[in-house]
Amino acid sequence: MEPMFLPQVEDPAEASGAYTSILQAMAAAGGPVSQIWYLFAFKPRATDHLLRFTQEVMRGPSPLSPGLRELIGAYTSANNQCPYCRNSHAGAAATLLDDEPKVWAAVRDLESSPLAEPEKALLRFVAKVTQRPYEIVREDVDVLHQHGWSDEAIYDAITVSALFNFYNRWVSASGVQTLPDDVHRERGRSLAEHGYLLQVGLSEAPEGT
């Protein structure tokens, strides 16, 4: 695997916090290391909050199912040409929705995919949030209302897409490398089953609360 663009960040000696154990476990297993964990391990006082925020956005109460939220994350990542996030979260969506072909059909070509029209409309809106947010007008939201989406659902879709726009840029600009497809599929399955906190041993509440 190619190194990241930031050797100081990828230096295991710089890792701290709960993320050190997952990096050590990956190294001990002998497989490829998901380099995104070096980003989390570099400044955990900030990234602990980021991971808890991600858990709430992706698994907290919402009119959008966790599977649909993971699909929004994968679709946003595809629009941003971020294969690392696209593949990982397509894997999670496939597990949660129990339909890998449908997930990949939507990610690769939304209009020809078997998604229902309300979901297609939501993902079209998500693409606009990612590519042309300055062009969004009230009529774009009205279309979603006509498809039965509530304000809360639209709010959550915007938040998921905005979060993944952050992650896509964080990952791509730091040089995080894409993993083999089978590894992304397995990591996506683990993410679907355990969420964003348990896999690194973080609790729901920040320390000191």
MARBA-3410 file (N, C-alpha, C, O; in Angstrom, 1 decimal):
209
0.8,-1.2,0.0,0.0,0.0,0.0,0.9,1.2,0.0,1.9,1.3,0.7 ~ 0.5,2.2,-0.8,1.2,3.5,-0.8,1.1,4.2,0.5,0.0,4.2,1.1 ~ 2.1,4.9,0.9,2.0,5.7,2.1,1.1,6.9,1.9,0.8,7.4,0.8 ~ 0.6,7.5,3.0,-0.2,8.7,2.9,0.7,9.9,2.5,1.9,9.7,2.5 ~ 0.1,11.0,2.3,0.9,12.2,1.9,1.5,12.9,3.1,2.4,13.7,3.0
1.1,12.5,4.3,1.5,13.1,5.6,2.2,12.1,6.5,1.6,11.5,7.3 ~ 3.6,12.0,6.3,4.3,10.9,7.1,4.2,11.1,8.6,4.2,10.1,9.3 ~ 4.1,12.3,9.1,4.0,12.5,10.5,2.7,12.0,11.0,2.7,11.4,12.1 ~ 1.6,12.2,10.3,0.3,11.7,10.7,0.3,10.2,10.7,-0.4,9.6,11.5 ~ 1.0,9.6,9.7,1.0,8.1,9.6,2.0,7.4,10.5,2.1,6.2,10.5
2.8,8.1,11.2,3.8,7.6,12.1,3.0,7.0,13.3,2.4,7.7,14.0 ~ 3.1,5.6,13.5,2.5,5.0,14.7,2.9,5.7,16.0,2.1,5.6,17.0 ~ 4.1,6.2,16.1,4.5,6.8,17.3,3.7,8.1,17.7,3.6,8.5,18.8 ~ 3.0,8.7,16.7,2.2,9.8,16.9,0.8,9.5,17.3,0.0,10.4,17.7 ~ 0.4,8.2,17.2,-1.0,7.8,17.5,-1.2,7.8,19.0,-0.3,7.5,19.8
-2.4,8.2,19.4,-2.8,8.2,20.8,-4.3,8.0,20.9,-5.0,8.0,19.9 ~ -4.7,7.8,22.1,-6.1,7.6,22.4,-6.6,6.2,22.1,-5.8,5.3,21.9 ~ -7.9,6.1,21.9,-8.5,4.8,21.7,-8.2,4.2,20.4,-8.3,3.0,20.2 ~ -7.7,5.0,19.5,-7.4,4.6,18.1,-6.1,3.7,18.0,-5.9,3.0,17.0 ~ -5.3,3.9,19.0,-4.0,3.1,19.0,-4.3,1.6,18.9,-3.6,0.9,18.2
-5.2,1.2,19.7,-5.5,-0.3,19.7,-6.0,-0.8,18.4,-5.6,-1.9,18.0 ~ -6.8,-0.1,17.7,-7.3,-0.6,16.4,-6.2,-0.6,15.4,-6.1,-1.5,14.6 ~ -5.3,0.4,15.4,-4.1,0.3,14.5,-3.2,-0.8,14.8,-2.7,-1.5,13.9 ~ -3.0,-1.1,16.1,-2.2,-2.2,16.5,-2.8,-3.5,16.1,-2.1,-4.5,15.6 ~ -4.1,-3.7,16.3,-4.8,-4.9,15.9,-4.7,-5.1,14.4,-4.5,-6.3,14.0
-4.9,-4.1,13.6,-4.8,-4.2,12.1,-3.4,-4.7,11.7,-3.2,-5.5,10.9 ~ -2.4,-4.0,12.4,-1.0,-4.4,12.0,-0.7,-5.8,12.4,0.0,-6.6,11.7 ~ -1.2,-6.3,13.6,-1.0,-7.6,14.1,-1.6,-8.7,13.2,-1.2,-9.8,13.0 ~ -2.8,-8.3,12.6,-3.5,-9.2,11.7,-2.8,-9.4,10.4,-3.1,-10.4,9.7 ~ -1.9,-8.5,10.1,-1.1,-8.7,8.9,-1.8,-8.2,7.6,-1.2,-8.3,6.5
-3.0,-7.8,7.7,-3.7,-7.2,6.5,-3.4,-5.8,6.3,-2.7,-5.2,7.1 ~ -4.1,-5.2,5.3,-3.9,-3.7,5.1,-4.5,-2.9,6.2,-5.6,-3.2,6.8 ~ -3.8,-1.8,6.6,-4.3,-0.9,7.6,-5.2,0.1,7.0,-4.8,0.7,6.0 ~ -6.4,0.4,7.5,-7.2,1.5,7.1,-6.6,2.8,7.5,-6.7,3.1,8.7 ~ -6.0,3.5,6.6,-5.2,4.7,7.0,-6.1,5.8,7.6,-5.5,6.7,8.2
-7.4,5.8,7.4,-8.2,6.8,8.0,-8.0,6.8,9.5,-8.2,7.9,10.2 ~ -7.7,5.7,10.1,-7.5,5.6,11.6,-6.3,6.4,12.0,-6.2,6.9,13.2 ~ -5.3,6.6,11.2,-4.2,7.5,11.5,-4.7,9.0,11.6,-4.2,9.7,12.5 ~ -5.7,9.3,10.8,-6.2,10.7,10.9,-6.9,10.9,12.2,-6.8,11.9,12.9 ~ -7.7,9.8,12.7,-8.4,9.9,14.0,-7.4,9.9,15.1,-7.6,10.5,16.1
-6.3,9.1,15.0,-5.3,8.9,16.1,-4.4,10.1,16.3,-3.8,10.2,17.3 ~ -4.3,11.0,15.3,-3.3,12.1,15.3,-3.7,13.1,16.3,-2.8,13.6,17.1 ~ -5.0,13.5,16.4,-5.4,14.5,17.3,-6.8,14.1,17.9,-7.8,14.6,17.6 ~ -6.7,13.1,18.8,-7.9,12.5,19.3,-8.8,13.4,20.1,-10.0,13.2,20.3 ~ -8.2,14.5,20.7,-9.1,15.4,21.4,-10.1,16.0,20.5,-11.2,16.4,21.0
-9.8,16.2,19.3,-10.8,16.7,18.3,-11.6,15.5,17.7,-12.8,15.6,17.5 ~ -10.9,14.4,17.3,-11.5,13.4,16.5,-12.4,12.5,17.4,-13.3,11.9,16.8 ~ -12.2,12.4,18.7,-13.2,11.7,19.5,-14.6,12.4,19.4,-15.6,11.7,19.2 ~ -14.6,13.7,19.4,-15.9,14.4,19.2,-16.4,14.1,17.8,-17.7,14.0,17.6 ~ -15.5,14.1,16.8,-16.0,13.9,15.4,-16.6,12.5,15.3,-17.6,12.3,14.6
-16.0,11.5,15.9,-16.6,10.1,15.8,-17.9,10.0,16.5,-18.8,9.3,16.0 ~ -18.0,10.7,17.6,-19.3,10.7,18.3,-20.4,11.4,17.5,-21.5,11.0,17.5 ~ -20.0,12.5,16.9,-20.9,13.2,16.0,-21.4,12.3,14.9,-22.5,12.3,14.5 ~ -20.4,11.6,14.3,-20.7,10.7,13.2,-21.7,9.6,13.6,-22.6,9.3,12.9 ~ -21.4,9.0,14.8,-22.3,8.0,15.3,-23.8,8.5,15.5,-24.7,7.8,15.1
-23.9,9.7,16.0,-25.3,10.3,16.2,-25.9,10.6,14.8,-27.1,10.3,14.6 ~ -25.2,11.1,13.9,-25.7,11.5,12.6,-26.1,10.2,11.8,-27.2,10.2,11.2 ~ -25.3,9.2,11.9,-25.5,8.0,11.1,-26.4,6.9,11.8,-26.9,6.0,11.1 ~ -26.4,6.9,13.1,-27.2,5.9,13.8,-28.2,6.4,14.8,-29.0,5.6,15.4 ~ -28.2,7.7,15.0,-29.2,8.3,16.0,-30.6,8.2,15.4,-30.8,7.8,14.2
-31.6,8.6,16.2,-33.0,8.6,15.7,-33.2,9.5,14.5,-32.6,10.6,14.4 ~ -33.9,9.0,13.5,-34.1,9.7,12.2,-35.2,9.0,11.4,-35.4,7.8,11.5 ~ -35.9,9.8,10.6,-36.8,9.2,9.7,-36.1,8.4,8.6,-36.7,7.5,8.0 ~ -34.8,8.6,8.4,-34.0,7.9,7.4,-33.4,6.7,8.1,-32.8,6.8,9.2 ~ -33.5,5.5,7.6,-33.0,4.3,8.1,-31.4,4.4,8.1,-30.9,5.1,7.3
-30.8,3.7,9.0,-29.3,3.7,9.0,-28.8,3.3,7.6,-27.8,3.8,7.1 ~ -29.5,2.3,7.0,-29.0,1.9,5.6,-29.1,2.9,4.6,-28.2,3.1,3.8 ~ -30.2,3.7,4.6,-30.3,4.8,3.7,-29.3,5.9,4.0,-28.8,6.5,3.0 ~ -29.0,6.2,5.2,-28.0,7.1,5.6,-26.6,6.7,5.1,-25.8,7.5,4.6 ~ -26.3,5.4,5.2,-25.0,4.9,4.7,-25.0,5.0,3.1,-24.0,5.3,2.6
-26.2,4.8,2.5,-26.2,4.9,1.0,-26.0,6.4,0.6,-25.3,6.7,-0.3 ~ -26.6,7.3,1.4,-26.3,8.8,1.1,-24.8,9.0,1.3,-24.2,9.8,0.5 ~ -24.2,8.5,2.3,-22.7,8.7,2.5,-21.9,8.1,1.3,-21.0,8.7,0.8 ~ -22.3,6.9,0.8,-21.6,6.3,-0.3,-21.9,7.1,-1.6,-20.9,7.3,-2.4 ~ -23.1,7.6,-1.8,-23.4,8.3,-3.0,-22.7,9.7,-3.0,-22.2,10.1,-4.0
-22.7,10.3,-1.9,-21.9,11.6,-1.7,-20.5,11.4,-2.1,-19.9,12.1,-2.8 ~ -19.9,10.3,-1.6,-18.5,10.0,-1.8,-18.2,9.7,-3.3,-17.2,10.0,-3.8 ~ -19.2,9.0,-3.9,-19.0,8.7,-5.3,-19.0,10.0,-6.1,-18.3,10.2,-7.1 ~ -19.9,10.9,-5.7,-20.0,12.2,-6.4,-18.7,13.0,-6.2,-18.3,13.8,-7.1 ~ -18.0,12.8,-5.1,-16.7,13.5,-4.8,-15.5,12.6,-5.3,-14.4,13.0,-5.1
-15.8,11.5,-6.0,-14.7,10.7,-6.5,-13.8,10.3,-5.4,-12.5,10.3,-5.5 ~ -14.3,9.8,-4.2,-13.6,9.4,-3.1,-13.8,7.9,-3.0,-14.7,7.5,-2.2 ~ -13.0,7.0,-3.6,-13.3,5.6,-3.6,-13.2,4.9,-2.2,-13.9,4.0,-2.0 ~ -12.3,5.5,-1.4,-12.2,4.9,0.0,-13.5,5.0,0.7,-14.0,3.9,1.2 ~ -14.1,6.2,0.8,-15.4,6.3,1.5,-16.5,5.7,0.8,-17.4,5.1,1.4
-16.5,5.8,-0.6,-17.6,5.2,-1.4,-17.7,3.7,-1.1,-18.7,3.1,-0.8 ~ -16.5,3.0,-1.1,-16.5,1.5,-1.0,-16.8,1.1,0.4,-17.6,0.1,0.6 ~ -16.3,1.8,1.4,-16.6,1.4,2.8,-18.0,1.6,3.1,-18.6,0.7,3.8 ~ -18.6,2.7,2.7,-20.0,2.9,3.1,-21.0,2.3,2.2,-22.2,2.1,2.6 ~ -20.6,2.0,1.0,-21.5,1.1,0.2,-21.5,-0.3,0.8,-22.6,-0.9,0.8
-20.4,-0.7,1.4,-20.4,-2.0,2.1,-21.3,-2.0,3.3,-22.0,-3.0,3.6 ~ -21.3,-0.9,4.1,-22.2,-0.8,5.2,-23.6,-0.7,4.8,-24.5,-1.4,5.4 ~ -23.9,0.0,3.7,-25.3,0.1,3.2,-25.8,-1.2,2.7,-26.9,-1.6,3.0 ~ -24.9,-1.9,2.0,-25.3,-3.2,1.5,-25.7,-4.2,2.6,-26.7,-5.0,2.5 ~ -25.0,-4.2,3.7,-25.3,-5.0,4.9,-26.6,-4.6,5.5,-27.5,-5.4,5.8
-26.8,-3.3,5.8,-28.0,-2.8,6.5,-29.2,-2.9,5.6,-30.3,-3.2,6.2 ~ -29.1,-2.7,4.3,-30.3,-2.8,3.4,-30.4,-4.3,2.9,-31.4,-4.6,2.2 ~ -29.4,-5.1,3.1,-29.5,-6.5,2.7,-29.7,-6.6,1.2,-30.4,-7.4,0.7 ~ -29.0,-5.7,0.4,-29.1,-5.7,-1.0,-27.9,-5.0,-1.7,-28.0,-3.8,-2.0 ~ -26.8,-5.8,-1.8,-25.6,-5.2,-2.4,-25.8,-4.8,-3.8,-25.3,-3.7,-4.2
-26.5,-5.6,-4.7,-26.6,-5.1,-6.1,-27.4,-3.8,-6.2,-27.0,-2.9,-7.0 ~ -28.4,-3.6,-5.4,-29.2,-2.4,-5.4,-28.3,-1.2,-5.0,-28.4,-0.1,-5.6 ~ -27.6,-1.4,-3.9,-26.7,-0.3,-3.4,-25.7,0.2,-4.5,-25.6,1.3,-4.8 ~ -25.0,-0.8,-5.1,-24.0,-0.5,-6.1,-24.7,0.1,-7.4,-24.1,0.9,-8.1 ~ -25.9,-0.4,-7.7,-26.6,0.2,-8.9,-26.9,1.7,-8.7,-26.7,2.5,-9.6
-27.3,2.0,-7.4,-27.6,3.4,-7.1,-26.3,4.3,-7.1,-26.3,5.4,-7.6 ~ -25.3,3.7,-6.6,-24.0,4.5,-6.5,-23.4,4.7,-7.9,-22.9,5.8,-8.2 ~ -23.5,3.7,-8.8,-22.9,3.8,-10.1,-23.8,4.6,-11.1,-23.2,5.3,-11.9 ~ -25.1,4.4,-11.1,-26.0,5.0,-12.0,-27.4,5.1,-11.4,-28.2,4.2,-11.6 ~ -27.6,6.2,-10.7,-28.8,6.4,-10.0,-30.1,6.2,-10.8,-31.0,5.5,-10.4
-30.1,6.8,-12.0,-31.3,6.9,-12.8,-31.7,5.5,-13.3,-32.9,5.2,-13.4 ~ -30.8,4.6,-13.6,-31.1,3.3,-14.0,-31.3,2.3,-12.9,-31.5,1.1,-13.1 ~ -31.0,2.7,-11.7,-31.1,1.8,-10.5,-32.5,1.4,-10.2,-33.5,2.2,-10.6 ~ -32.7,0.4,-9.4,-34.1,0.0,-9.0,-34.6,0.7,-7.8,-35.6,0.3,-7.2 ~ -33.9,1.7,-7.3,-34.4,2.5,-6.2,-35.8,3.1,-6.5,-36.1,3.4,-7.6
-36.6,3.2,-5.5,-37.9,3.8,-5.6,-37.7,5.3,-5.9,-36.7,5.9,-5.6 ~ -38.7,5.9,-6.6,-38.6,7.3,-7.0,-38.3,8.3,-5.8,-37.6,9.2,-5.9 ~ -39.0,8.1,-4.6,-38.7,9.0,-3.5,-37.2,9.0,-3.1,-36.6,10.0,-2.8 ~ -36.6,7.8,-3.1,-35.2,7.7,-2.8,-34.3,8.3,-3.8,-33.3,8.9,-3.5 ~ -34.7,8.1,-5.1,-33.9,8.7,-6.2,-34.0,10.2,-6.1,-33.0,10.9,-6.2
-35.2,10.8,-5.8,-35.3,12.2,-5.6,-34.4,12.7,-4.5,-33.8,13.8,-4.6 ~ -34.3,12.0,-3.4,-33.5,12.4,-2.2,-32.0,12.4,-2.6,-31.3,13.3,-2.3 ~ -31.6,11.4,-3.4,-30.2,11.3,-3.8,-29.9,12.3,-4.8,-28.7,12.8,-4.9 ~ -30.8,12.7,-5.7,-30.6,13.8,-6.6,-30.3,15.1,-5.9,-29.4,15.8,-6.2 ~ -31.1,15.3,-4.8,-30.9,16.5,-4.0,-29.5,16.4,-3.3,-28.9,17.4,-3.2
-29.2,15.2,-2.8,-27.9,15.1,-2.1,-26.7,15.4,-3.1,-25.7,16.0,-2.7 ~ -26.9,15.0,-4.4,-25.9,15.3,-5.4,-25.7,16.8,-5.5,-24.6,17.3,-5.7 ~ -26.9,17.5,-5.5,-26.8,19.0,-5.6,-26.2,19.6,-4.4,-25.5,20.6,-4.5 ~ -26.5,19.1,-3.2,-25.9,19.6,-2.0,-24.3,19.5,-2.1,-23.6,20.3,-1.7 ~ -23.9,18.4,-2.7,-22.4,18.1,-2.9,-21.8,19.0,-4.0,-20.7,19.6,-3.8
-22.5,19.1,-5.1,-21.9,19.7,-6.3,-22.2,21.2,-6.5,-21.4,21.9,-6.9 ~ -23.4,21.5,-6.2,-23.9,22.9,-6.5,-24.8,23.4,-5.3,-25.9,23.8,-5.6 ~ -24.3,23.5,-4.1,-25.2,23.9,-3.0,-25.6,25.3,-3.2,-26.7,25.7,-2.7 ~ -24.9,26.1,-3.8,-25.2,27.5,-4.1,-26.4,27.7,-5.0,-27.0,28.8,-5.1 ~ -26.8,26.6,-5.7,-27.9,26.7,-6.6,-29.2,26.2,-6.0,-30.3,26.2,-6.6
-29.2,25.7,-4.7,-30.3,25.1,-4.1,-31.3,26.2,-3.8,-31.0,27.2,-3.2 ~ -32.6,26.0,-4.2,-33.7,26.9,-3.9,-34.8,26.2,-3.3,-34.8,25.0,-3.1 ~ -35.8,26.9,-2.8,-37.0,26.4,-2.1,-37.6,25.3,-3.0,-38.1,24.3,-2.4 ~ -37.7,25.5,-4.3,-38.3,24.5,-5.1,-37.7,23.1,-5.0,-38.4,22.1,-5.2 ~ -36.4,23.1,-4.8,-35.7,21.8,-4.6,-36.3,21.0,-3.4,-36.4,19.8,-3.5
-36.5,21.7,-2.3,-37.1,21.1,-1.1,-38.5,20.8,-1.3,-39.0,19.8,-0.9 ~ -39.2,21.6,-2.1,-40.7,21.3,-2.4,-40.8,20.0,-3.1,-41.7,19.2,-2.8 ~ -39.9,19.7,-4.0,-39.9,18.4,-4.7,-39.8,17.3,-3.7,-40.5,16.3,-3.8 ~ -39.0,17.4,-2.7,-38.8,16.3,-1.7,-40.1,16.2,-0.9,-40.5,15.1,-0.5 ~ -40.7,17.3,-0.5,-42.0,17.3,0.2,-43.0,16.5,-0.6,-43.8,15.8,-0.1
-43.0,16.8,-1.9,-44.0,16.1,-2.8,-43.8,14.6,-2.8,-44.7,13.8,-3.1 ~ -42.6,14.2,-2.6,-42.3,12.7,-2.5,-42.4,12.2,-1.1,-42.2,11.0,-0.9 ~ -42.9,13.0,-0.2,-43.3,12.5,1.1,-42.2,12.6,2.2,-42.3,12.1,3.3 ~ -41.1,13.3,1.8,-40.0,13.5,2.8,-40.4,14.7,3.7,-40.8,15.7,3.3 ~ -40.2,14.5,5.0,-40.5,15.5,6.0,-39.3,16.4,6.1,-38.2,16.2,5.6
-39.5,17.6,6.8,-38.4,18.5,7.0,-37.2,17.8,7.8,-36.1,18.0,7.5 ~ -37.6,17.0,8.8,-36.6,16.3,9.6,-35.8,15.3,8.7,-34.5,15.3,8.8 ~ -36.4,14.6,7.8,-35.7,13.7,6.9,-34.8,14.5,6.0,-33.6,14.1,5.7 ~ -35.2,15.6,5.5,-34.4,16.4,4.6,-33.2,17.0,5.3,-32.1,17.0,4.8 ~ -33.5,17.5,6.5,-32.4,18.0,7.4,-31.4,16.9,7.6,-30.2,17.2,7.5
-31.8,15.7,7.9,-30.9,14.6,8.2,-30.1,14.2,6.9,-28.9,14.0,7.0 ~ -30.7,14.3,5.8,-30.0,14.0,4.5,-29.0,15.0,4.2,-27.8,14.7,3.8 ~ -29.3,16.3,4.5,-28.3,17.4,4.3,-27.1,17.2,5.2,-26.0,17.3,4.8 ~ -27.4,16.8,6.5,-26.4,16.7,7.5,-25.4,15.5,7.1,-24.2,15.6,7.2 ~ -26.0,14.4,6.7,-25.2,13.2,6.3,-24.3,13.6,5.1,-23.1,13.3,5.1
-24.9,14.3,4.1,-24.1,14.6,2.9,-23.0,15.6,3.3,-21.9,15.5,2.8 ~ -23.4,16.6,4.1,-22.3,17.6,4.6,-21.2,16.9,5.3,-20.0,17.2,5.1 ~ -21.6,16.0,6.2,-20.5,15.2,6.9,-19.6,14.5,6.0,-18.4,14.5,6.2 ~ -20.2,13.8,5.0,-19.3,13.1,4.1,-18.6,14.0,3.1,-17.5,13.6,2.7 ~ -19.1,15.1,2.8,-18.2,16.1,2.1,-17.0,16.4,2.9,-15.9,16.6,2.3
-17.1,16.5,4.2,-15.9,16.7,5.1,-15.0,15.5,5.0,-13.8,15.6,4.7 ~ -15.6,14.3,5.2,-14.7,13.1,5.2,-14.0,12.9,3.9,-12.9,12.6,3.9 ~ -14.7,13.1,2.8,-14.1,12.9,1.5,-12.9,13.8,1.3,-11.9,13.3,0.8 ~ -13.0,15.0,1.7,-11.9,15.9,1.6,-10.8,15.6,2.5,-9.6,15.7,2.2 ~ -11.1,15.3,3.7,-10.1,14.9,4.8,-9.3,13.7,4.3,-8.1,13.7,4.4
-10.0,12.7,3.8,-9.4,11.4,3.3,-8.6,11.7,2.1,-7.4,11.3,2.0 ~ -9.2,12.3,1.1,-8.5,12.4,-0.2,-7.3,13.3,-0.2,-6.2,13.0,-0.7 ~ -7.4,14.5,0.5,-6.3,15.4,0.6,-5.1,14.9,1.5,-4.0,15.3,1.3 ~ -5.4,13.9,2.4,-4.4,13.4,3.2,-3.7,12.2,2.6,-2.7,11.7,3.1 ~ -4.3,11.7,1.5,-3.6,10.6,0.8,-4.0,9.2,1.3,-3.2,8.3,1.1
-5.2,9.1,1.9,-5.6,7.8,2.4,-5.9,6.9,1.2,-6.6,7.3,0.3 ~ -5.3,5.7,1.2,-5.4,4.8,0.1,-6.6,3.9,0.1,-7.0,3.4,1.2 ~ -7.2,3.6,-1.0,-8.3,2.7,-1.1,-7.8,1.3,-0.9,-6.7,0.9,-1.2 ~ -8.6,0.5,-0.2,-8.3,-0.9,0.2,-8.8,-1.9,-0.9,-9.7,-1.5,-1.7 ~ -8.4,-3.1,-0.9,-9.0,-4.1,-1.8,-10.5,-4.2,-1.5,-11.0,-4.0,-0.4
-11.3,-4.6,-2.6,-12.7,-4.6,-2.5,-13.2,-5.5,-1.4,-14.2,-5.1,-0.6 ~ -12.6,-6.7,-1.2,-13.1,-7.6,-0.2,-12.8,-7.0,1.2,-13.6,-7.3,2.2 ~ -11.8,-6.2,1.4,-11.5,-5.6,2.7,-12.5,-4.5,3.0,-13.1,-4.5,4.1 ~ -12.8,-3.7,2.0,-13.8,-2.7,2.2,-15.2,-3.3,2.5,-15.9,-2.8,3.4 ~ -15.5,-4.4,1.9,-16.8,-5.1,2.1,-16.8,-5.6,3.5,-17.9,-5.4,4.2
-15.7,-6.2,4.0,-15.7,-6.7,5.4,-15.7,-5.6,6.4,-16.4,-5.6,7.4 ~ -15.0,-4.5,6.1,-15.0,-3.4,7.1,-16.4,-2.7,7.1,-16.8,-2.2,8.1 ~ -17.0,-2.6,5.9,-18.4,-2.1,5.9,-19.3,-2.9,6.7,-20.2,-2.4,7.3 ~ -19.2,-4.2,6.6,-20.1,-5.1,7.4,-19.9,-4.9,8.9,-20.8,-4.9,9.6 ~ -18.6,-4.7,9.3,-18.3,-4.5,10.7,-18.9,-3.1,11.1,-19.5,-3.0,12.2
-18.8,-2.1,10.3,-19.4,-0.8,10.6,-20.9,-0.9,10.7,-21.4,-0.3,11.6 ~ -21.5,-1.7,9.8,-23.0,-1.8,9.9,-23.4,-2.5,11.2,-24.4,-2.1,11.8 ~ -22.6,-3.5,11.7,-23.0,-4.3,12.8,-22.6,-3.6,14.1,-23.3,-3.7,15.1 ~ -21.5,-2.8,14.2,-21.0,-2.3,15.4,-21.1,-0.7,15.5,-20.9,-0.2,16.6 ~ -21.4,-0.1,14.4,-21.4,1.4,14.5,-20.1,2.0,14.5,-19.1,1.4,14.2
-20.0,3.3,14.9,-18.8,4.1,14.8,-18.0,4.2,16.0,-16.9,4.7,16.0 ~ -18.5,3.7,17.2,-17.8,3.9,18.4,-17.3,2.6,19.0,-16.1,2.6,19.5 ~ -18.1,1.5,19.0,-17.6,0.3,19.6,-16.4,-0.3,19.1,-15.6,-0.9,19.8 ~ -16.2,-0.1,17.7,-15.0,-0.7,17.1,-13.7,-0.1,17.6,-12.6,-0.7,17.5 ~ -13.8,1.1,18.2,-12.5,1.7,18.8,-12.7,1.8,20.3,-11.8,2.4,20.9
-13.7,1.3,20.9,-13.8,1.3,22.3,-14.3,2.6,22.9,-14.1,2.8,24.1 ~ -14.9,3.5,22.2,-15.4,4.7,22.7,-16.8,4.5,23.2,-17.6,3.7,22.7 ~ -17.2,5.2,24.3,-18.5,5.1,24.8,-19.4,6.2,24.1,-18.9,7.0,23.4 ~ -20.7,6.1,24.4,-21.6,7.1,23.8,-21.3,8.5,24.3,-21.4,9.5,23.6 ~ -21.0,8.6,25.6,-20.8,9.9,26.2,-19.3,10.2,26.3,-18.5,9.3,26.6
-18.9,11.5,26.0,-17.5,11.9,26.1,-17.0,11.7,27.6,-17.8,11.8,28.5 ~ -15.7,11.5,27.7,-15.2,11.4,29.1,-15.4,12.7,29.8,-15.3,13.8,29.3 ~ -15.7,12.6,31.1,-15.9,13.7,32.0,-17.4,14.2,32.0,-17.6,15.2,32.7 ~ -18.3,13.5,31.3,-19.7,13.9,31.4,-20.4,13.0,32.3,-21.6,13.2,32.5
END
